[in-house]
Amino acid sequence: MPTPTTGTLEVPGATLHYETRGSGPLLLLIPGGAADAGLYAGMADGLAAHRTVASYDPRGFSRSPLRGPLTDQRVDVWSDDAHRLIELLSPDEPASVLGCSSGAVVALDLLARHPERLRRVVAHEPPLVEVLDDPAPHRRLFAEVRETLRRDGVGPAMARFSEGLGGRPGERPTELPPEIQEMAARMHANLPVFLEHVLCPFTATVPDVAALRHAAAGRLVLAAGRDSREQEALYGPARLLAERVGGEFAEFPGGHVGATEQPKEFAEQLLTLLG
């Protein structure tokens, strides 16, 4: 696998580590959960045969240190970070964006606030539970996960998280493909930050439906994994938002982490949707 070109970008309160591959129109990949730019390593080279592919470590994660204290993170600040990367890497042309999980929350905020800078946005399983008919059980789950982290640590918190989303107690997580094994240690180190400072504020976000409806035509695809159909907090928001804003809805191979489970198939569908 070719080594990506790396760089850093100074943003208010942090220094972002980013990676680029390929040439052509920009495709920015926004990671979700506790992941960083390495989340997409399994499919980045295939995508880079068609586009300039960029990803990055979100602020406070891995190689993107904060300047100042670690506090609850804000979607609009992360969206500003993504916008600054687009301005740096594609100053003269709009970019396409893929965001997964909490990265999809960022991608939707980016589209609502900067539609003129975006050609196409694919938001895969944004856990925006406030759009569901009954968000209260999901709010309680995420609060329980954070409290479990504080009381018992990362392992029990992740077990509660998986069980609450529909996983089986004691179920082993999907093994990371060889291409992204390098990220595993960094992702584990990021978990306390994600569970304490990202999970609750990001899932509590209420998307700007009016702005998304205005921006959606021809630009927005809400997406979810075929294996996530029974996981309301993951599949439901994408399906409902597509109806409410008039965006497309597409199913991808795999589940919530389809980009790592089936990277080749995931990338092929992404390229089809990007056109």
MARMIDREN-327300 format. One record per atom (N, C-alpha, C): x, y, z. Coordinates in steps of 0.001 Angstrom, whole numbers, padded with zeros to 6 digits, always signed. Each point is the difference from the previous one (the first is absolute). Layout:
XYZ/...
This chain:
+000848-001186+000000/-000848+001186+000000/+000888+001241+000000/-000153+000918-000991/+000845+001186-000043/-000155+000850+001252/+001081+000635+000390/-000038+000888+001166/-000682+001306-000378/-000992+000454+000771/-000656+001260-000328/+000907+001188+000288/-000300+001119-000643/+000651+001266+000332/-000676+000562+001238/+000774+000421+000993/-000576+000520+001245/+000313+001483+000151/-000826+000657+000778/+000212+001415+000292/-000708+000369+001274/+000183+001228+000433/-000706+000515+001171/-000642+001332-000355/-001097+000282+000646/-000723+001257-000184/-000308+000582+001368/+000449+001231+000213/-000312+000696+001246/-001426+000533-000073/-000819-000362+000974/-001372+000490+000110/-000175+000557+001410/-001019+000796+000251/-000177+000555+001346/-000065-001097+001063/+000974-000023+000884/-000009-000930+001120/+000582-001365-000256/+000525-000257-001211/+000513-001339-000283/+000914+000037-001217/+000731-001091-000177/+000789-000238-001204/-000485-001295-000613/-000505+000050-001233/-000566-001178-000652/+001053-000727-000830/+000080-001299+000190/+000800-000869-000868/-000901-000481-001128/+000458+000141-001263/-000795-000491-001118/+000883-000789-000961/-000665-000804-000842/+000687-000863-000959/-000699+000115-001347/+000775+000006-001089/-000584+000057-001333/+000610-001074-000894/-000793-000439-000976/+000409-000959-001014/-000666+000398-001319/+000623-000363-001112/-000633+000116-001293/-000022+001412-000544/-000829+000198-001042/-000125+001300-000650/-001406+000133-000558/-000370+001220-000318/-001331+000261-000526/-000861+000709+001026/-001322+000017-000216/-000908+000681+000933/+000137-000545+001421/-000146+000870+000983/+000215-000392+001392/-001169-000806+000546/+000327-001103+000660/-000932-000780+000810/+000542-000015+001417/-000706+000661+000916/+000411+000058+001406/-000746-001070+000775/+000752-000852+000699/-000557-001089+000796/+000078+000389+001475/-001146+000149+000642/-000058+000419+001406/-000220-001235+000866/+000950-000341+000868/-000159-001201+000831/-001019+000207+001110/-000475-001122+000538/-000966+000055+001089/+000469-000796+001195/-000768+000074+001080/+000343-000714+001221/+001346+000436+000527/+000784-000964+000464/+001340+000290+000523/+001065-000133-001068/-000408-000116-001273/+000934-000249-001085/+000676+001283-000469/+001044-000208-000802/+000706+001134-000596/+000126-000253-001499/+000928+000682-000655/+000152-000127-001450/+000205-001448-000431/+000566-000835+000868/+000248-001392-000332/-001254-000822-000221/-001157+000514+000409/-001251-000730-000190/-000215-000388-001449/+000429+000849-000909/-000311-000184-001414/+001166-000581-000799/+001040-000461+000682/+001187-000485-000709/-000317-001187-000910/-000982-000814+000374/-000328-001171-000790/-000604+000315-001352/-000555+001200-000160/-000612+000341-001286/+000572+001256-000631/+000909+000683+000692/+000488+001288-000485/+000750-000127-001324/+000815-001045-000155/+000767-000134-001240/-000907-000249-001201/-001036-000805+000200/-000945-000224-001082/-000719+001274-000404/-000374+000803+000981/-000650+001278-000295/+000966+000974-000670/+001278-000074+000410/+000993+000947-000508/+000322-000222-001472/-000433-001107-000578/+000156-000188-001437/-000921+000932-000781/-000974+000613+000709/-000998+000838-000659/-000008+001435+000504/+000522+000240+001206/-000135+001314+000630/+001193+000278+000911/+000128+001257+000395/+000862+000312+001133/-000758-000373+001260/+000535-000930+000761/-000674-000501+001197/+000737+000535+001222/-000722+000661+000878/+000589+000550+001215/-000790-000477+001202/+000714-000287+001079/-000639-000236+001279/+000878+000606+001085/-000484-000027+001230/+000721+000691+001067/-000382-000573+001350/+000818+000333+000991/-000304-000342+001385/-000800+001154+000601/-001230-000229+000471/-000749+001084+000630/+000750+000599+001188/-000305+001230+000299/+000679+000692+001104/-000124-000776+001305/+001116-000096+000714/+000032-000724+001263/+000231-001485-000135/+000043-000508-001241/+000215-001424-000255/+001368-000211-000637/+000649-001085+000388/+001205-000513-000668/+001042+001092-000189/+000240+000409-001242/+001093+000926-000326/-000466+001433-000193/-001221+000316+000508/-000543+001359-000107/-000194+000579+001406/+001102+000464+000622/-000099+000453+001399/-000780+001301+000142/-000660+000111+001144/-000672+001242+000377/+001006+000959+000615/-000292+001272-000136/+000721+001026+000763/-000985+000543+001031/+000151-000472+001223/-000947+000391+001027/-000681-001217+000587/-000905+000197+000940/-000609-001125+000715/-000949-000795-000887/-000132-001282+000323/-000943-000875-000683/-001371+000158+000641/-000975+000427-000791/-001373+000182+000467/-000943-000696-000977/-001297+000021+000306/-000971-000571-000927/+000151+000665-001369/+000016-000835-001040/+000246+000488-001348/-001291+000488-000658/+000151+000920-000973/-001146+000609-000671/+000015-000352-001481/-001181-000350-000504/-000114-000375-001403/+000401+001153-000909/-000411+001214+000335/+000307+001121-000896/+001496+000276-000066/+000720-000232+001083/+001453+000197-000003/+000660-001059-000886/-000435-001251+000119/+000552-001061-000854/-000355+000251-001464/-001199+000532-000229/-000400+000340-001362/+000873+001125-000564/+000328+000975+000844/+000925+001057-000427/+001361-000581-000376/+000461-001001+000760/+001276-000654-000327/-000058-000623-001397/-001084-000724-000284/-000145-000628-001314/-000056+001051-001102/-000699+001093+000266/-000084+001086-000986/+001374+000595-000277/+000807+000169+001029/+001347+000557-000197/+000881-000953-000810/-000179-001291+000200/+000757-000962-000808/-000406+000075-001471/-001293+000152-000265/-000455+000151-001381/+000570+001274-000610/+000005+001083+000769/+000558+001255-000506/+001487-000143-000326/+000704-000785+000810/+001427-000214-000235/+000249-000882-001220/-000733-001107-000100/+000301-001034-000979/-000749+000163-001321/-001090+000758+000003/-000776+000217-001225/-000532+001426-000025/+000902+000996-000075/-000444+001386+000130/-000885+000494-001136/+000097-000627-001158/-000699+000525-001171/-001177-000847-000463/-000179-001173+000599/-001085-000889-000433/-000719-000565+001212/-001302-000259-000127/-000704-000674+001095/+000510-001430+000173/-000151-000524+001197/+000487-001335+000344/-001173-000934+000230/+000280-001292-000087/-000937-001013+000465/+000444-000465+001387/-000962-000487+000780/+000286-000377+001390/-000713-001299+000327/+000714-000897+000667/-000601-001148+000674/+000249+000157+001491/-001056-000093+000786/+000135-000062+001452/-000700-001234+000522/+000630-000695+000927/-000594-001193+000604/-000224+000230+001491/-001160-000421+000506/-000334+000081+001413/+000058+001458+000479/+000772+000295+001040/+000099+001398+000436/+000604+000874-001089/+000805-000592-000890/+000505+000743-001151/-001111+000396-000950/-001082-000807-000071/-001156+000359-000811/-000756+001174+000606/-000022+000093+001334/-000600+001165+000662/+000741+001263-000417/+001328-000086-000028/+000822+001138-000431/-000275+000332-001461/-000083-001026-000844/-000231+000222-001432/-001328+000701-000250/-001037-000352+000749/-001299+000645-000171/+000037+001454+000442/+000687+000279+001096/+000144+001389+000435/+000787+000805-001028/+001021-000601-000569/+000794+000644-001038/-000872+000354-001198/-000858-000920-000423/-000883+000264-001131/-001010+001092+000327/-000551-000027+001202/-000986+001016+000384/+000604+001401+000003/+001279+000104+000367/+000615+001317+000170/+000825+000458-001199/+000498-000945-000801/+000875+000363-001123/-000373-000766-001269/-001241+000061-000430/-000406-000802-001159/+000748+000364-001280/+000421+001250-000106/+000682+000436-001221/+001369-000637-000174/+000559-000553+001075/+001331-000606-000069/-000063-001508-000222/-001222-000528-000147/-000157-001450-000063/-000708-000419-001284/+000569-001017-000626/-000580-000582-001210/-000970-001125+000350/+000399-000832+000967/-000793-001176+000363/+000383-000406+001418/-000985-000335+000813/+000238-000438+001373/-000702-001334+000218/+000745-000984+000480/-000561-001288+000390/+000157-000108+001518/-001120-000038+000693/-000006-000065+001465/-000460-001388+000414/+000948-000823+000471/-000258-001406+000300/-000285-000186+001487/-001248-000313+000306/-000454-000310+001364/+000338+001089+001025/-000433+001244-000241/+000160+001017+001052/-000912-000342+001183/+000525-000163+001206/-000837-000403+001130/-000755+001184+000618/-000762+000696-000835/-000737+001190+000435/-001349-000436+000562/+000021-000552+001195/-001191-000654+000541/-001127+000986+000300/+000312+001295+000054/-001059+000974+000273/-001025+000077-001121/+000294-000525-001179/-000985+000010-001082/-000956-001180+000096/+000276-000976+000868/-000871-001162+000161/-001265+000370+000764/-001031-000810-000157/-001267+000274+000685/+000165-000024+001510/+000854-000893+000500/+000223-000102+001451/+001503-000083+000273/+000655+001147+000117/+001447-000021+000227/+000403-000333+001428/-000943+000037+000958/+000353-000101+001418/+000778-001270+000345/-000371-001191-000502/+000782-001193+000366/+001447+000081-000479/+000214+000615-001123/+001360+000112-000529/+000804+001024+000791/-000643+001087+000391/+000674+000969+000874/+000451-000682+001285/-000909-000807+000583/+000344-000687+001248/+001170-000945-000212/+000003-000722-001112/+001094-000925-000276/+001331+000740-000050/+000064+001086-000741/+001272+000706-000155/+000462+000587+001335/-000952+000473+000804/+000358+000503+001327/+000524-001141+000882/-000616-001178-000104/+000467-001165+000763/+001414-000399-000414/+000271+000061-001297/+001341-000340-000490/+001029+000937+000606/-000314+001284+000011/+000947+000966+000566/+000184-000233+001502/-001075-000266+000714/+000114-000261+001430/+000772-001294+000269/-000200-001000-000831/+000747-001251+000146/+001483+000239-000220/+000338+000821-000988/+001405+000366-000220/+000595+000624+001258/-000717+000952+000578/+000518+000706+001172/+000171-000935+001193/-000912-000951+000121/+000014-000878+001175/+000895-001224-000189/-000058-000600-001193/+000618-001318-000193/+001063-000054-001088/+000104+001038-000821/+001030+000003-001030/-000524-000325-001391/+000938-000050-000950/-000334-000106-001419/-000665-001324-000343/+000557-001117+000485/-000529-001307-000382/-001471-000165+000322/-000414+000186+001256/-001422-000111+000326/-000866+001032-000736/+000533+001196-000215/-000773+001018-000724/-000274-000445-001429/+001000-000553-000665/-000193-000457-001372/-000929-001214-000058/+000073-000852+001013/-000906-001141+000045/-001449+000472+000134/-000234+000994+000854/-001358+000552+000146/-000460+000668-001284/+000904+000685-000660/-000291+000678-001260/-000444-001016-001058/+000782-001049-000167/-000305-001016-001005/-001322-000697+000304/-000192-000353+001250/-001236-000672+000391/-001206+000910-000230/+000141+001274+000358/-001109+000934-000139/-000382+000271-001437/+000967-000102-000907/-000279+000219-001421/-000507-001248-000707/-000045-001107+000739/-000535-001219-000595/+001000-001110-000147/+001227+000221+000486/+000993-001076-000026/-000283-001012+001091/+000619-001147-000104/-000174-001039+001014/+001053+000162+001092/-000390-000137+001284/+000981+000116+001069/+001155-000960-000216/+001199+000526+000145/+001181-000823-000164/+000418-000215-001435/-000778+000554-000946/+000340-000171-001404/+001337+000646-000298/+000846-000701-000720/+001310+000547-000340/-000141+001024-001100/+000696+001129+000083/-000085+000981-001065/+000602-000541-001291/-000447+000579-001117/+000547-000393-001289/+001506+000259-000024/+000761-000994-000434/+001447+000163-000075/+000352+000996-001091/+000908+000895+000306/+000386+001001-000980/+000791-000642-001122/-000264+000381-001259/+000795-000514-001114/+001462+000403+000146/+000901-000733-000660/+001434+000296+000142/+000349+001441-000346/-000715+000589-000976/+000338+001357-000440/-000149+001037+001109/-000886-000279+000961/-000222+001016+001029/+000388-000479+001397/+000761-001085+000070/+000482-000454+001305/+000821+001083+000687/+000721+000785-000797/+000838+001050+000575/-000816+000981+000831/-001279+000182-000385/-000845+000956+000710/-000503-000539+001325/+000058-001315+000212/-000686-000610+001134/+000434+000594+001335/+001301+000151+000206/+000484+000538+001277/-000421+001452+000174/+000065+000769-001086/-000420+001405+000090/-001491+000095+000306/-000792-000844-000644/-001443+000017+000221/-000325-000361+001443/+000699-000988+000547/-000227-000377+001396/+000319+001169+000929/+001079+000726-000295/+000369+001157+000822/-001014+001129-000127/-000701+000057-001140/-001001+001052-000216/-001335-000304+000670/-000241-001258+000375/-001322-000375+000500/-000464+000817+001206/+000847+000246+001014/-000493+000815+001112/-000439+001403-000436/+000703+000584-000962/-000377+001330-000492/-001348-000077-000704/-000163-001003-000856/-001257-000134-000732/-001172-000245+000954/+000156-000940+000914/-001113-000372+000872/-000357+001100+000987/+000967+000769+000443/-000238+001061+000979/-000427+001315-000650/+000599+000350-001146/-000129+001367-000514/-000627+000129-001387/-000279-001124-000672/-000571+000078-001350/-001355-000700-000080/-000108-001183+000561/-001199-000817-000167/-001283+000747+000354/-000102+000527+001201/-001251+000646+000425/-000267+001317-000734/+000968+000925-000088/-000316+001250-000702/-000309-000179-001481/+000665-000948-000676/-000246-000162-001429/-001344-000672-000261/-000347-001021+000792/-001282-000676-000214/-001175+000877+000424/+000233+000993+000850/-001062+000914+000423/-000215+001148-000983/+000813+000076-001038/-000114+001066-000977/-001331-000092-000750/-000631+001148-000209/-001215+000079-000818/+000390+000592-001344/-000092-000766-001074/+000445+000511-001296/-000891+001132-000498/+000578+000870-000810/-000730+001123-000588/-000735-000517-001242/-001204-000502+000225/-000751-000649-001079/-000302+000982-001126/-000349+001235+000351/-000331+000987-001035/+001201+000282-000888/+001177+000170+000600/+001207+000257-000791/+000371-001214-000834/-000149-001189+000561/+000310-001213-000754/-000979-000189-001152/-001268+000317+000218/-000981-000116-001081/+000376+000940-001149/+000437+001184+000332/+000402+000973-001016/+001237-000481-000763/+000919-000669+000707/+001278-000398-000596/-000030-001380-000633/-001031-000805+000314/+000053-001431-000297/-000074-000341-001478/-000735+000777-000776/-000301-000394-001382/+001275-000299-000784/+000145-001251-000399/+001150-000399-000789/+001294-000124+000767/-000002+000351+001285/+001246+000019+000771/+000070-001054+001085/-001145-000368+000603/+000033-000772+001239/-000503-001421-000184/+000794-000942+000500/-000416-001397+000111/+000094-000382+001472/-001123-000378+000606/-000001-000616+001329/+000139-001500-000203/+000865-000615+000782/+000325-001401-000230/+000017-000777+001304/-000213-001316-000133/+000091-000899+001156/+000397-001375-000497/+000577-000794+000896/+000423-001345-000355/-001158-000982+000017/+000043-000955-000919/-001070-001009-000054/-000100-000777+001298/+001137-000193+000665/+000001-000794+001228/-000439+000804+001220/-000327+001282-000200/-000403+000854+001123/-001506+000203+000078/-000755-000700-000809/-001447+000271-000098/-000730-000126+001324/+000485-000870+000881/-000671-000199+001294/+000542+000920+001087/+000944+000869-000334/+000610+000902+000990/-000552+001412-000215/-001059+000308+000711/-000756+001230-000265/+000852+001257+000119/+000894+000031+000987/+000804+001212+000220/+000976+000252-001140/+000318-001021-000791/+000978+000122-001074/-000671+000103-001367/-001006-000836-000244/-000672-000041-001300/-001112+001047-000100/-000739+000158+001100/-001189+000850-000019/+000243+001451-000358/+000987+000678+000603/+000192+001417-000327/+000280+000255-001478/+000806-000846-000636/+000300+000195-001420/-001272-000126-000832/-000788-001027+000270/-001225-000215-000778/-000988+001143+000187/-000192+000435+001246/-000961+001074+000270/+000477+001332-000554/+001286+000288+000147/+000509+001272-000519/-000121+000073-001516/+000248-001122-000677/-000148-000003-001456/-001421+000392-000386/-000998-000509+000724/-001394+000347-000278/-000267+001475+000275/+000562+000516+001085/-000339+001356+000429/+000697+001079-000812/+001180-000289-000506/+000734+001045-000727/-000019-000223-001509/-000551-001126-000451/-000051-000246-001428/+001298-000496-000593/+000875-000571+000832/+001237-000579-000504/-000210-001442-000420/+000963-000540-000710/-000041-001418-000348/+000272-000843+001244/-000458-001249-000052/+000357-000964+001036/+000604-001211-000690/+001139-000477+000512/+000680-001146-000604/+000463-000942+001087/-000072-001297-000278/+000576-001004+000885/+001386-000390-000508/+000920-000144+000962/+001366-000409-000298/+000229-001423+000491/+001020-000673-000505/+000367-001316+000543/+000415+000117+001461/-000229-001070+000761/+000455-000044+001385/-000912+000744+000942/+000552+000310+001160/-000760+000688+001028/+000541+001378+000279/+000044+000354+001295/+000399+001348+000379/+001439+000300-000397/+000851-001015+000000/+001394+000197-000396/+000280-000710-001324/-000943+000138-000932/+000149-000629-001299/+001239+000425-000754/+000468+001222+000247/+001201+000494-000687/+001231-000815+000368/-000010-000640+001175/+001119-000862+000386/-000326-001471-000202/-001282-000375+000107/-000391-001407-000168/+000123-000457-001453/-000455+000855-000909/-000018-000329-001428/+000493+001203-000808/+001269+000369+000161/+000472+001261-000586/-000108+000057-001521/+000278-001105-000692/-000057+000027-001460/-001427+000244-000481/-000948-000740+000553/-001393+000151-000411/-000546+001359+000412/+000392+000460+001196/-000435+001303+000489/+000493+001103-000938/+001274-000081-000391/+000580+001012-000887/-000673-000006-001363/-000312-001173-000526/-000656-000080-001304/-001368+000683+000035/-000761-000234+001070/-001308+000642+000080/+000150+001508+000187/+000991+000397+000786/+000225+001429+000203/+000297+000688-001330/+000884-000572-000811/+000341+000604-001286/-001215+000086-000917/-000857-001018+000044/-001230+000033-000800/-000882+001171+000424/-000146+000203+001297/-000844+001083+000497/+000605+001379-000279/+001321+000064+000026/+000639+001291-000277/-000111+000374-001477/-000145-000999-000871/-000172+000283-001423/+001278+000342-000705/
